[in-house]
């Protein structure tokens, strides 16, 4: 028979102030011999426990173990040296000191009353209940129910080996896995399933009953999936066939429901009197073995109506739901949440207060922003200083702001655009847009500098004697090329012409700026490299036999396309042509160069992808029916616009056409210009429209601009877009549409 503190029939709880090592080890889940001895040592050190929470001072005892055993333990104050019973709750007005708080004393008294209602053979041994031992002195074991004889040297060695084995088990097995309950449940991130341990009727053996579901990894002793490559420790009983097990109290589903009574009240069927045969039926069910109970439940479920099954699900499912995120260390919880999409992360923030704190983590949102290519705006730093007490994530704010901007592009109300007029009825031949500055060049021999915010013309750059056909801009520096065979370098702030670059003998048709150097291509079949700081011509590249139509420069190599059907790669420092790329059968009109690949578009309807080092043609992209008038390349994605009114999206690494932007809403005339971002493609056309497309799906989103004169002469010549603004140069060839710039704003209100 166990000592005075041991558990026994009738539902009595184990008194942690009286139970011995063997009782603690045998009756409590997750308590091995090492932890049981630790409890006894700590009890002697503290001169007795005052509440169950004192067990947390014992090495190896966690809150999880307390939760598992909360219904099996109690903490009664040990009698003092004079043998007095434990102190009763202090009455209001009592001035005496008491080590036991009043609330705890009341709770202990209520526990005693509950145990009195279910007396058992242990009742006569409880102190303070009129038993002969109620006032006796504690035994020499320090309050343990059974005094252990001194152990011999051999026994001590065995105990040390047992402790070492338990430490090994503790290193790979969680306390939850040591639970002696019949049912174990665990979840994985990818799927949810339950592992049953059922006690058989013969020899007290345990056997596994698992649903026939595919498991992705080996499982640990507590039923949770082990990390890849992790094995069970040597000596772990869970890795072998389970042998005879020490009888222990069986945890029923009712115990689980009662344990959660503080979180949610137990469901009751209102206004229904229990049938008189109910108790007999329940007692019969309790007498059956495990397999017989399962058979009875299976038959019972078959006879239930759907509404009754639904009720059972509502009762059972909440008991098996666990907030695993809150149980993980913060670092691991954030790692798990990092796999969520931003939309799901925002929903998770609405779950509870702790999830909200995790979902507001600044580093978590920084990674989401980096995935979208978003950089933290400067105004967020200012706002952080203005409100230091407000716990919000600046990166989350940046992400949400960008999301609202994207939604404005996709479906927001199109506000009336700013209209910028100034070139009369002339054609706008080139357009640059950077920050809040717009620069337009025209065949009226001038360039105009506009404010994208106010729509005002800030400067008119006058000096060319012929039409302006090409331009580049960086910050406040503007470079322009004209039919007067010169290039000019301008200061956009003052409108002053800083340098006039002479050398070409025909129209300067194209140019490309990199750093302080610009490369210009002319109809005189030459290219020139200039220093815009000094205005000097550094190098002249000669080799084409027809007009140079397009040029690209990355600071190291120059790539040019010409009307002689070739593409040339140049080393500007030595003024030598390293490769002549032959393959096109008509004029080359457009180029893209990323330092590794060259993409050329020609009037022969083909697009060719070249390797810049070897000069080999990697892919020939076929599909367009006419001149490729414009292209843009980012990473491995190429978007091309063609005079056949279609736009295509390509993967230059595979040479595959990913999408063709066409259908009922496609352009009705030649595509004049295009630009794309990580989500959208914006295209303009001779039909007087600007269209928005989805980059990934190729679906038409909507018209951003539709001129009333479209189809009868109205044209959109050029477009330039930033994250929040779109600038369109529009006009006509027959006078039906006035020449102007339209500025559309998709920014969000930051107030």
C-alpha positions as CSV (number, residue, x, y, z in Angstrom):
1,X,0.0,0.0,0.0
2,X,1.2,3.5,-0.9
3,X,1.9,6.1,1.8
4,X,-0.4,8.8,3.0
5,X,0.2,11.0,0.0
6,X,-0.3,8.4,-2.7
7,X,-3.1,8.2,-5.1
8,X,-5.7,5.6,-4.8
9,X,-9.2,4.6,-5.8
10,X,-11.9,7.0,-5.5
11,X,-10.1,9.7,-7.4
12,X,-7.9,11.0,-4.5
13,X,-5.1,13.3,-5.6
14,X,-1.4,12.9,-4.8
15,X,-0.2,15.2,-2.1
16,X,3.2,16.5,-3.2
17,X,4.1,17.3,0.4
18,X,3.7,13.7,1.5
19,X,4.4,11.5,-1.5
20,X,7.6,9.5,-1.8
21,X,9.9,9.0,-4.8
22,X,8.2,5.8,-5.9
23,X,4.7,7.3,-5.6
24,X,5.7,10.5,-7.6
25,X,7.4,8.4,-10.3
26,X,4.5,5.9,-10.7
27,X,1.5,8.3,-10.5
28,X,2.6,11.4,-12.4
29,X,3.1,11.8,-16.1
30,X,6.5,12.9,-17.3
31,X,8.1,12.4,-13.9
32,X,11.0,9.9,-13.9
33,X,13.0,8.8,-10.9
34,X,15.5,11.7,-11.3
35,X,12.8,14.3,-11.3
36,X,11.0,12.6,-8.4
37,X,14.1,12.7,-6.3
38,X,14.5,16.3,-7.3
39,X,11.0,17.1,-6.0
40,X,11.7,15.4,-2.7
41,X,15.1,17.3,-2.3
42,X,13.5,20.6,-3.1
43,X,10.6,19.9,-0.7
44,X,13.1,19.3,2.2
45,X,15.0,22.4,1.2
46,X,11.9,24.6,1.2
47,X,10.5,22.9,4.4
48,X,7.4,21.9,2.3
49,X,5.7,23.2,-0.8
50,X,3.1,26.0,-0.4
51,X,1.5,25.5,-3.8
52,X,1.9,23.5,-7.0
53,X,3.8,26.2,-8.7
54,X,6.7,25.6,-6.3
55,X,7.5,22.5,-8.4
56,X,8.8,24.8,-11.1
57,X,11.8,25.4,-8.9
58,X,12.7,21.7,-9.4
59,X,15.2,21.1,-12.3
60,X,13.4,19.4,-15.2
61,X,9.8,20.4,-14.1
62,X,8.1,22.5,-16.8
63,X,4.7,24.2,-17.0
64,X,3.8,21.5,-19.5
65,X,4.3,18.8,-16.9
66,X,2.3,20.8,-14.4
67,X,-0.6,21.1,-16.9
68,X,-0.5,17.3,-17.6
69,X,-0.7,16.5,-13.9
70,X,-2.8,19.3,-12.5
71,X,-5.8,17.0,-12.0
72,X,-3.7,14.4,-10.2
73,X,-1.8,16.5,-7.7
74,X,-2.7,18.6,-4.7
75,X,-0.6,20.6,-2.2
76,X,-1.6,20.4,1.5
77,X,0.4,22.2,4.0
78,X,2.5,19.9,6.2
79,X,1.9,20.1,10.0
80,X,4.2,22.3,12.0
81,X,6.7,21.1,14.6
82,X,4.0,20.9,17.3
83,X,1.9,18.7,15.1
84,X,-0.7,21.4,14.5
85,X,-2.9,21.0,11.4
86,X,-2.4,23.4,8.5
87,X,-3.6,26.9,8.9
88,X,-7.2,27.7,7.9
89,X,-7.9,30.6,5.6
90,X,-7.5,34.0,7.3
91,X,-10.7,35.7,8.2
92,X,-11.3,39.4,7.4
93,X,-9.8,41.4,10.1
94,X,-7.3,38.7,11.3
95,X,-4.0,40.4,12.1
96,X,-1.9,37.3,12.3
97,X,0.7,36.4,9.6
98,X,0.2,33.5,7.3
99,X,2.5,32.0,4.7
100,X,-0.5,30.8,2.7
101,X,-2.4,33.4,0.7
102,X,-6.1,33.5,1.5
103,X,-7.1,32.7,-2.1
104,X,-4.9,29.6,-2.1
105,X,-6.2,28.4,1.3
106,X,-9.7,28.7,0.1
107,X,-8.9,26.7,-3.0
108,X,-7.2,24.0,-0.9
109,X,-10.3,23.9,1.3
110,X,-12.5,23.5,-1.7
111,X,-10.3,20.6,-2.9
112,X,-10.7,18.9,0.4
113,X,-14.5,19.3,0.2
114,X,-14.5,17.8,-3.2
115,X,-12.5,14.8,-2.1
116,X,-14.8,14.3,0.9
117,X,-17.7,13.8,-1.6
118,X,-15.9,10.8,-3.0
119,X,-14.4,8.9,0.0
120,X,-12.1,6.0,-0.6
121,X,-9.9,3.7,1.4
122,X,-7.4,6.6,1.6
123,X,-9.8,8.8,3.5
124,X,-8.9,7.5,6.9
125,X,-5.2,8.5,6.4
126,X,-5.8,12.2,5.6
127,X,-4.5,14.5,8.3
128,X,-6.9,17.0,9.8
129,X,-9.9,14.7,9.2
130,X,-10.2,13.1,12.5
131,X,-7.8,10.2,11.6
132,X,-5.5,8.9,14.3
133,X,-2.5,10.2,12.4
134,X,-3.8,13.7,11.9
135,X,-1.6,15.3,14.6
136,X,1.4,12.9,14.2
137,X,4.8,14.1,13.5
138,X,6.2,13.6,10.0
139,X,8.3,10.6,9.6
140,X,12.0,10.5,9.2
141,X,11.8,10.6,5.4
142,X,11.0,14.2,5.4
143,X,7.3,13.8,4.7
144,X,7.5,11.0,2.2
145,X,5.0,8.2,2.6
146,X,7.5,5.4,2.4
147,X,10.9,5.5,4.0
148,X,13.6,4.1,1.6
149,X,16.3,2.0,3.2
150,X,19.9,3.1,2.7
151,X,21.1,1.9,-0.7
152,X,24.2,-0.2,-1.1
153,X,27.1,0.7,-3.4
154,X,25.8,-1.5,-6.2
155,X,22.3,-0.1,-5.9
156,X,23.7,3.4,-6.0
157,X,25.6,2.6,-9.2
158,X,22.4,1.3,-10.7
159,X,20.6,4.5,-9.7
160,X,23.3,6.6,-11.3
161,X,23.0,4.6,-14.5
162,X,19.2,5.0,-14.4
163,X,19.7,8.8,-14.1
164,X,22.1,8.8,-17.0
165,X,19.6,6.9,-19.2
166,X,16.9,9.3,-18.2
167,X,19.1,12.3,-19.1
168,X,19.7,10.7,-22.5
169,X,16.0,10.2,-23.0
170,X,15.4,13.8,-21.9
171,X,17.7,15.0,-24.6
172,X,15.6,13.7,-27.4
173,X,12.2,13.1,-25.8
174,X,9.9,15.9,-24.6
175,X,8.0,15.7,-21.3
176,X,4.8,15.3,-23.3
177,X,6.1,12.1,-24.7
178,X,6.3,10.5,-21.3
179,X,2.6,11.0,-20.6
180,X,0.9,7.8,-19.7
181,X,-2.4,8.9,-21.3
182,X,-4.0,6.5,-23.8
183,X,-4.2,9.1,-26.5
184,X,-1.3,11.1,-28.0
185,X,-1.9,13.7,-30.6
186,X,0.5,15.9,-32.5
187,X,0.5,18.1,-35.6
188,X,3.0,18.7,-38.3
189,X,3.1,21.9,-40.4
190,X,2.1,20.2,-43.6
191,X,-0.6,17.9,-42.3
192,X,-2.5,17.0,-39.1
193,X,-2.9,13.5,-37.8
194,X,-3.3,11.6,-34.6
195,X,-1.3,8.7,-33.1
196,X,-3.2,6.4,-30.7
197,X,-1.7,4.3,-28.0
198,X,-4.2,1.8,-26.8
199,X,-3.9,-0.4,-23.7
200,X,-4.8,-4.0,-24.4
201,X,-6.6,-6.2,-22.0
202,X,-3.8,-8.8,-21.7
203,X,-0.6,-8.3,-19.8
204,X,-1.0,-4.5,-19.7
205,X,0.8,-4.0,-23.0
206,X,0.6,-1.0,-25.2
207,X,0.3,-1.2,-29.0
208,X,0.2,1.4,-31.7
209,X,-2.9,2.1,-33.7
210,X,-2.2,4.6,-36.4
211,X,-4.4,5.9,-39.2
212,X,-3.2,4.7,-42.6
213,X,-1.7,8.0,-43.6
214,X,1.6,8.7,-45.2
215,X,4.2,10.2,-42.9
216,X,6.8,12.5,-44.2
217,X,9.4,11.8,-41.5
218,X,10.2,9.6,-38.5
219,X,8.4,10.4,-35.3
220,X,9.7,11.2,-31.9
221,X,8.5,9.7,-28.6
222,X,6.0,12.4,-28.1
223,X,4.4,11.8,-31.5
224,X,5.9,14.8,-33.2
225,X,8.0,14.6,-36.3
226,X,11.7,14.4,-35.8
227,X,14.0,16.6,-37.7
228,X,15.5,15.0,-40.9
229,X,18.2,12.6,-39.8
230,X,17.4,12.7,-36.1
231,X,17.3,9.3,-34.4
232,X,15.9,8.1,-31.1
233,X,18.4,7.8,-28.3
234,X,19.7,4.5,-27.4
235,X,17.6,2.9,-24.7
236,X,14.5,4.8,-25.6
237,X,11.5,2.5,-25.2
238,X,9.6,4.3,-27.8
239,X,11.9,3.1,-30.6
240,X,11.1,-0.6,-29.8
241,X,8.1,-2.7,-29.1
242,X,6.5,-1.4,-26.0
243,X,6.9,-3.8,-23.0
244,X,4.9,-4.2,-19.8
245,X,3.9,-0.8,-18.5
246,X,3.3,0.3,-14.9
247,X,-0.4,0.8,-14.3
248,X,-1.2,4.5,-14.0
249,X,-4.3,6.6,-13.9
250,X,-6.0,6.6,-17.4
251,X,-6.8,10.1,-18.7
252,X,-10.2,10.3,-20.2
253,X,-11.6,12.8,-22.6
254,X,-13.6,14.2,-19.7
255,X,-10.4,15.0,-17.9
256,X,-9.2,16.9,-21.0
257,X,-12.4,18.9,-21.1
258,X,-12.3,19.7,-17.4
259,X,-8.6,20.7,-17.7
260,X,-9.7,23.3,-20.2
261,X,-12.6,24.5,-18.2
262,X,-10.8,27.7,-17.4
263,X,-10.5,28.5,-21.1
264,X,-13.9,27.5,-22.3
265,X,-17.0,26.4,-20.4
266,X,-18.0,22.8,-20.9
267,X,-20.9,22.4,-23.3
268,X,-24.2,21.2,-21.8
269,X,-27.5,20.2,-23.4
270,X,-30.0,22.6,-22.0
271,X,-33.5,21.7,-20.9
272,X,-33.1,18.0,-21.4
273,X,-33.5,15.6,-18.4
274,X,-31.1,12.6,-18.5
275,X,-32.8,9.3,-19.3
276,X,-33.1,6.9,-16.3
277,X,-31.1,4.2,-18.1
278,X,-28.2,6.6,-18.9
279,X,-26.1,5.7,-15.8
280,X,-26.5,1.9,-16.4
281,X,-25.5,2.4,-20.0
282,X,-22.4,4.3,-19.1
283,X,-21.4,1.8,-16.4
284,X,-21.8,-1.0,-19.0
285,X,-19.6,1.0,-21.4
286,X,-16.9,1.5,-18.8
287,X,-16.7,-2.3,-18.1
288,X,-15.9,-3.1,-21.7
289,X,-12.3,-3.4,-23.0
290,X,-10.7,-0.9,-25.3
291,X,-11.6,-2.8,-28.6
292,X,-15.1,-3.4,-27.4
293,X,-15.5,0.4,-26.7
294,X,-14.3,1.2,-30.2
295,X,-16.7,-1.3,-31.7
296,X,-19.6,0.3,-29.7
297,X,-18.6,3.8,-30.7
298,X,-18.4,2.7,-34.4
299,X,-22.0,1.3,-34.2
300,X,-23.2,4.4,-32.3
301,X,-21.8,6.7,-34.9
302,X,-23.6,4.8,-37.7
303,X,-26.9,5.3,-35.9
304,X,-26.4,9.1,-35.3
305,X,-28.0,11.8,-37.4
306,X,-25.9,14.4,-39.2
307,X,-26.8,17.0,-36.6
308,X,-25.6,14.8,-33.8
309,X,-22.3,14.1,-35.6
310,X,-21.9,17.8,-36.0
311,X,-22.4,18.3,-32.3
312,X,-19.8,15.7,-31.5
313,X,-17.3,17.4,-33.8
314,X,-18.0,20.7,-32.1
315,X,-17.2,19.1,-28.7
316,X,-14.2,17.0,-29.7
317,X,-12.2,19.2,-32.2
318,X,-11.5,22.1,-29.8
319,X,-9.9,19.8,-27.3
320,X,-7.3,18.7,-29.9
321,X,-6.5,22.2,-31.1
322,X,-3.2,23.6,-29.9
323,X,-1.6,27.0,-30.4
324,X,1.8,25.6,-31.4
325,X,3.0,29.0,-32.4
326,X,2.7,30.3,-28.8
327,X,4.6,27.2,-27.5
328,X,7.6,27.8,-29.7
329,X,10.5,30.1,-28.9
330,X,10.0,33.5,-30.6
331,X,12.8,32.8,-33.1
332,X,11.2,29.6,-34.3
333,X,7.7,31.1,-34.3
334,X,8.9,33.9,-36.6
335,X,10.6,31.4,-38.8
336,X,7.4,29.5,-39.2
337,X,5.4,32.7,-39.9
338,X,8.0,33.7,-42.5
339,X,6.6,31.0,-44.8
340,X,3.2,32.7,-44.9
341,X,2.1,35.0,-47.7
342,X,1.6,38.6,-46.6
343,X,-2.2,38.2,-46.9
344,X,-2.1,35.2,-44.5
345,X,0.2,37.0,-42.2
346,X,-2.3,39.9,-41.8
347,X,-5.0,37.3,-41.1
348,X,-2.8,35.6,-38.5
349,X,-2.3,38.9,-36.7
350,X,-6.1,38.9,-35.9
351,X,-5.9,35.6,-34.1
352,X,-4.7,36.7,-30.7
353,X,-2.6,39.3,-29.0
354,X,0.6,37.2,-29.0
355,X,0.2,36.4,-32.7
356,X,-0.3,40.1,-33.3
357,X,3.0,40.9,-31.7
358,X,4.7,38.3,-33.8
359,X,3.0,39.4,-37.0
360,X,4.2,43.0,-36.3
361,X,7.9,41.9,-36.2
362,X,9.9,44.4,-38.2
363,X,12.5,41.9,-39.5
364,X,9.7,39.6,-40.7
365,X,8.2,42.4,-42.8
366,X,11.6,43.5,-44.0
367,X,12.0,40.1,-45.7
368,X,8.6,40.4,-47.2
369,X,9.5,43.8,-48.6
370,X,12.8,42.5,-50.0
371,X,10.9,39.7,-51.8
372,X,8.8,42.4,-53.5
373,X,11.8,44.7,-54.2
374,X,10.6,47.4,-51.8
375,X,13.0,49.7,-50.0
376,X,12.1,51.5,-46.8
377,X,11.1,55.1,-47.7
378,X,12.8,58.0,-45.9
379,X,9.6,59.4,-44.5
380,X,9.1,56.3,-42.4
381,X,12.3,57.1,-40.4
382,X,10.9,60.6,-39.7
383,X,7.6,59.1,-38.6
384,X,9.4,56.7,-36.3
385,X,11.0,59.6,-34.5
386,X,7.7,61.4,-34.2
387,X,5.9,58.5,-32.5
388,X,8.5,56.5,-30.5
389,X,5.8,54.9,-28.3
390,X,3.8,53.4,-31.1
391,X,4.7,49.8,-31.7
392,X,4.3,49.3,-35.4
393,X,6.6,47.9,-38.1
394,X,7.9,50.5,-40.6
395,X,8.6,47.7,-43.1
396,X,5.0,46.6,-42.7
397,X,3.9,50.1,-43.4
398,X,6.0,50.2,-46.5
399,X,4.6,46.9,-47.7
400,X,1.0,47.9,-47.2
401,X,1.6,51.3,-48.9
402,X,3.0,49.5,-51.9
403,X,0.1,47.1,-51.9
404,X,-2.3,50.0,-52.0
405,X,-0.4,51.6,-54.8
406,X,-0.6,48.4,-56.8
407,X,-4.3,48.2,-56.2
408,X,-4.6,51.8,-57.4
409,X,-2.9,50.8,-60.7
410,X,-5.1,47.8,-61.0
411,X,-8.5,48.9,-60.0
412,X,-8.4,52.3,-58.3
413,X,-10.4,55.3,-59.5
414,X,-8.6,57.1,-62.4
415,X,-8.3,60.7,-61.2
416,X,-8.2,63.4,-63.9
417,X,-4.6,63.6,-65.2
418,X,-2.5,66.7,-65.1
419,X,-2.2,68.1,-68.7
420,X,1.1,69.7,-69.7
421,X,1.1,71.7,-72.9
422,X,4.0,73.5,-74.5
423,X,5.2,72.0,-77.7
424,X,2.3,73.4,-79.8
425,X,1.4,70.9,-82.6
426,X,4.9,69.4,-82.9
427,X,5.8,65.8,-82.3
428,X,7.3,64.8,-78.9
429,X,10.2,62.6,-80.1
430,X,11.8,61.7,-76.7
431,X,10.7,61.6,-73.1
432,X,12.6,61.2,-69.8
433,X,11.1,60.9,-66.3
434,X,13.2,60.8,-63.1
435,X,12.0,61.7,-59.6
436,X,9.6,64.6,-59.9
437,X,11.2,65.9,-63.1
438,X,10.0,65.3,-66.6
439,X,12.0,66.3,-69.7
440,X,10.4,66.2,-73.2
441,X,12.2,66.7,-76.5
442,X,10.4,67.8,-79.7
443,X,11.0,68.4,-83.4
444,X,10.4,72.1,-82.6
445,X,14.2,72.2,-81.7
446,X,13.6,72.6,-77.9
447,X,13.4,70.5,-74.7
448,X,11.1,71.4,-71.8
449,X,11.6,70.6,-68.2
450,X,8.4,70.0,-66.2
451,X,7.4,69.5,-62.6
452,X,5.5,66.2,-62.2
453,X,4.0,67.5,-59.0
454,X,2.6,70.9,-60.1
455,X,2.5,70.3,-63.9
456,X,4.3,73.6,-64.5
457,X,7.0,74.1,-67.2
458,X,10.1,74.8,-65.1
459,X,12.6,75.4,-67.9
460,X,12.7,75.5,-71.8
461,X,16.1,74.4,-73.1
462,X,16.7,76.4,-76.3
463,X,19.9,76.1,-78.4
464,X,19.5,73.4,-81.0
465,X,19.1,74.4,-84.6
466,X,17.4,71.2,-85.6
467,X,14.8,68.8,-84.1
468,X,15.7,66.9,-80.9
469,X,15.5,63.2,-81.6
470,X,17.3,61.6,-78.6
471,X,17.9,62.4,-74.9
472,X,19.2,61.0,-71.6
473,X,18.9,62.4,-68.0
474,X,20.5,61.8,-64.7
475,X,19.5,64.0,-61.7
476,X,19.7,67.6,-63.0
477,X,21.9,66.7,-66.0
478,X,20.2,66.4,-69.4
479,X,21.9,65.4,-72.7
480,X,20.2,65.8,-76.0
481,X,21.0,64.8,-79.6
482,X,19.7,66.7,-82.6
483,X,19.4,66.8,-86.4
484,X,21.9,69.7,-86.2
485,X,24.6,66.9,-85.7
486,X,25.5,68.0,-82.1
487,X,24.9,66.9,-78.6
488,X,24.3,69.4,-75.8
489,X,24.7,69.0,-72.1
490,X,22.2,71.0,-70.0
491,X,21.7,72.0,-66.4
492,X,17.9,71.3,-65.9
493,X,17.8,73.5,-62.8
494,X,19.1,76.7,-64.4
495,X,18.3,75.9,-68.1
496,X,22.0,76.6,-69.0
497,X,23.7,74.7,-71.8
498,X,26.9,73.5,-70.2
499,X,28.6,71.9,-73.2
500,X,28.0,71.5,-76.9
501,X,29.6,68.4,-78.3
502,X,30.7,68.6,-81.9
503,X,32.0,65.7,-84.0
504,X,29.1,63.8,-85.8
505,X,28.5,64.6,-89.4
506,X,24.8,63.6,-89.4
507,X,21.8,63.4,-87.1
508,X,22.5,62.1,-83.6
509,X,19.8,59.4,-83.5
510,X,20.5,57.5,-80.3
511,X,22.5,57.7,-77.1
512,X,23.1,56.0,-73.7
513,X,24.4,57.5,-70.5
514,X,26.4,55.7,-67.9
515,X,28.0,57.6,-65.1
516,X,29.8,60.7,-66.5
517,X,30.1,59.2,-70.0
518,X,27.6,59.0,-72.8
519,X,27.8,57.1,-76.1
520,X,26.1,58.6,-79.1
521,X,25.1,56.9,-82.4
522,X,24.6,58.8,-85.6
523,X,23.3,58.4,-89.1
524,X,27.0,59.0,-90.1
525,X,27.5,55.2,-89.1
526,X,29.9,56.1,-86.2
527,X,29.6,56.1,-82.4
528,X,31.4,58.5,-80.1
529,X,32.2,58.3,-76.4
530,X,32.0,61.6,-74.6
531,X,32.9,62.9,-71.1
532,X,30.0,65.1,-70.1
533,X,32.0,66.8,-67.3
534,X,34.7,68.1,-69.7
535,X,32.7,68.0,-73.0
536,X,35.6,66.1,-74.6
537,X,35.2,63.3,-77.2
538,X,37.2,60.4,-75.8
539,X,36.8,57.7,-78.5
540,X,35.4,57.2,-81.9
541,X,34.0,53.8,-82.9
542,X,33.9,53.1,-86.7
543,X,32.8,49.9,-88.4
544,X,29.2,50.1,-89.3
545,X,28.4,50.8,-92.9
546,X,24.9,52.3,-92.3
547,X,23.1,54.5,-89.8
548,X,23.4,53.5,-86.2
549,X,19.9,53.2,-84.8
550,X,20.3,52.0,-81.2
551,X,23.1,51.8,-78.7
552,X,23.7,50.4,-75.1
553,X,26.6,51.1,-72.8
554,X,27.4,49.5,-69.4
555,X,30.6,51.4,-68.6
556,X,32.7,48.6,-70.0
557,X,31.4,47.5,-73.4
558,X,29.4,49.3,-76.1
559,X,26.8,47.4,-78.1
560,X,25.3,49.0,-81.2
561,X,22.6,48.1,-83.8
562,X,22.5,49.6,-87.3
563,X,20.7,49.6,-90.6
564,X,23.4,47.4,-92.0
565,X,21.6,44.4,-90.4
566,X,24.4,43.8,-87.8
567,X,25.0,44.2,-84.1
568,X,28.5,45.1,-83.0
569,X,30.2,44.7,-79.6
570,X,33.0,47.3,-78.9
571,X,35.8,47.8,-76.5
572,X,35.7,51.6,-76.3
573,X,39.2,52.0,-74.7
574,X,40.9,50.3,-77.6
575,X,38.3,51.5,-80.1
576,X,38.1,47.9,-81.5
577,X,35.1,45.8,-82.4
578,X,35.3,42.5,-80.5
579,X,32.3,40.9,-82.2
580,X,30.1,41.5,-85.2
581,X,26.8,39.6,-84.6
582,X,25.4,38.6,-87.9
583,X,22.0,36.8,-88.4
584,X,19.4,39.5,-88.9
585,X,18.2,39.9,-92.5
586,X,16.9,43.5,-92.1
587,X,17.5,46.7,-90.1
588,X,18.1,46.4,-86.4
589,X,15.9,48.9,-84.6
590,X,16.1,48.0,-80.9
591,X,18.7,46.7,-78.4
592,X,18.8,45.5,-74.7
593,X,22.1,44.6,-72.9
594,X,22.5,43.4,-69.3
595,X,26.3,42.8,-69.3
596,X,25.9,39.1,-70.2
597,X,23.2,38.9,-72.9
598,X,22.4,41.1,-75.9
599,X,18.9,41.1,-77.2
600,X,18.3,42.7,-80.7
601,X,15.0,43.4,-82.5
602,X,14.8,43.8,-86.2
603,X,12.5,44.6,-89.1
604,X,12.9,41.0,-90.2
605,X,10.3,40.2,-87.4
606,X,12.8,38.2,-85.3
607,X,14.4,38.8,-81.9
608,X,17.8,37.3,-81.3
609,X,19.5,36.6,-78.0
610,X,23.4,36.7,-78.1
611,X,26.2,35.9,-75.6
612,X,28.3,38.9,-75.3
613,X,31.6,37.0,-74.5
614,X,31.5,34.5,-77.3
615,X,29.3,36.3,-79.8
616,X,27.1,33.2,-80.3
617,X,23.4,33.4,-81.0
618,X,21.7,31.6,-78.1
619,X,18.1,31.9,-79.2
620,X,16.0,33.2,-82.1
621,X,12.6,34.4,-80.8
622,X,10.0,34.0,-83.5
623,X,6.4,35.0,-83.2
624,X,6.0,38.7,-84.1
625,X,4.8,39.6,-87.6
626,X,6.5,42.9,-88.1
627,X,9.0,45.4,-86.8
628,X,10.0,45.1,-83.1
629,X,9.7,48.8,-82.1
630,X,10.5,48.5,-78.4
631,X,11.9,46.1,-75.8
632,X,12.7,46.1,-72.1
633,X,14.8,43.4,-70.3
634,X,14.9,42.7,-66.5
635,X,16.8,39.6,-65.3
636,X,15.7,36.8,-67.6
637,X,12.4,38.4,-68.6
638,X,12.1,40.3,-71.9
639,X,9.0,42.2,-73.0
640,X,8.8,43.2,-76.7
641,X,6.3,45.4,-78.5
642,X,5.7,45.1,-82.2
643,X,4.1,47.0,-85.1
644,X,1.8,44.0,-85.5
645,X,-0.1,45.4,-82.4
646,X,1.0,42.5,-80.0
647,X,3.2,42.4,-77.0
648,X,5.1,39.3,-76.0
649,X,6.8,38.2,-72.8
650,X,9.8,35.9,-73.2
651,X,12.3,34.0,-71.0
652,X,15.7,34.7,-72.7
653,X,17.3,31.8,-70.8
654,X,15.0,29.2,-72.4
655,X,13.9,31.1,-75.5
656,X,10.3,30.4,-74.6
657,X,7.4,32.8,-75.1
658,X,5.7,33.0,-71.7
659,X,2.7,35.2,-72.7
660,X,1.3,37.0,-75.6
661,X,-0.7,40.1,-74.7
662,X,-3.6,40.0,-77.1
663,X,-7.3,39.1,-77.2
664,X,-10.4,41.2,-77.5
665,X,-8.8,44.1,-75.6
666,X,-5.5,44.1,-77.5
667,X,-4.2,47.2,-79.3
668,X,-5.7,47.9,-82.6
669,X,-2.5,49.4,-84.1
670,X,1.3,49.4,-83.8
671,X,2.7,49.4,-80.3
672,X,4.8,52.5,-79.9
673,X,6.3,52.1,-76.4
674,X,6.2,49.9,-73.3
675,X,7.5,49.5,-69.8
676,X,7.1,46.8,-67.1
677,X,7.5,46.2,-63.4
678,X,7.5,43.1,-61.2
679,X,3.7,43.0,-61.5
680,X,2.4,45.0,-64.5
681,X,3.2,45.8,-68.2
682,X,2.2,49.2,-69.5
683,X,1.9,49.6,-73.3
684,X,1.1,52.5,-75.6
685,X,-0.1,52.4,-79.2
686,X,-1.0,54.3,-82.4
687,X,-4.6,53.6,-81.5
688,X,-4.5,56.3,-78.8
689,X,-4.6,54.0,-75.8
690,X,-2.4,53.1,-72.9
691,X,-3.2,49.6,-71.5
692,X,-2.3,47.8,-68.3
693,X,-1.5,44.1,-68.3
694,X,-0.7,41.5,-65.7
695,X,2.9,40.4,-66.1
696,X,2.5,36.8,-64.7
697,X,-0.8,35.9,-66.3
698,X,-0.8,38.0,-69.4
699,X,-4.3,39.1,-68.8
700,X,-5.6,42.5,-69.7
701,X,-6.3,44.6,-66.6
702,X,-7.7,47.9,-68.0
703,X,-7.2,51.0,-70.1
704,X,-5.3,53.7,-68.3
705,X,-5.6,56.2,-71.2
706,X,-8.1,56.2,-74.1
707,X,-8.0,59.3,-76.3
708,X,-11.3,60.4,-77.8
709,X,-9.5,60.8,-81.1
710,X,-8.1,57.3,-80.9
711,X,-8.6,55.4,-84.1
712,X,-9.0,58.7,-86.0
713,X,-5.5,60.1,-85.7
714,X,-4.8,60.3,-81.9
715,X,-1.5,58.7,-81.0
716,X,0.4,58.0,-77.7
717,X,4.0,58.4,-78.8
718,X,5.9,57.7,-75.6
719,X,5.3,56.6,-72.0
720,X,7.5,56.7,-68.9
721,X,6.4,55.3,-65.5
722,X,7.6,55.4,-62.0
723,X,6.2,53.5,-59.0
724,X,3.4,56.0,-58.5
725,X,3.1,58.0,-61.7
726,X,2.6,57.5,-65.4
727,X,3.7,60.1,-68.0
728,X,2.3,59.9,-71.6
729,X,3.3,62.0,-74.6
730,X,0.2,62.2,-76.9
731,X,-0.7,64.0,-80.1
732,X,-1.7,63.3,-83.7
733,X,-0.4,63.2,-87.2
734,X,-3.4,64.9,-88.7
735,X,-4.2,67.6,-86.1
736,X,-7.1,65.7,-84.5
737,X,-5.3,65.7,-81.1
738,X,-3.4,68.5,-79.4
739,X,0.2,67.7,-78.5
740,X,0.6,67.4,-74.7
741,X,1.8,65.4,-71.8
742,X,-0.6,63.6,-69.4
743,X,0.5,62.8,-65.9
744,X,-1.5,60.1,-64.0
745,X,-0.9,59.7,-60.2
746,X,-1.5,56.4,-58.4
747,X,0.0,57.4,-55.1
748,X,-1.9,56.8,-51.8
749,X,-2.8,59.4,-49.2
750,X,-0.3,59.1,-46.3
751,X,-2.3,61.1,-43.8
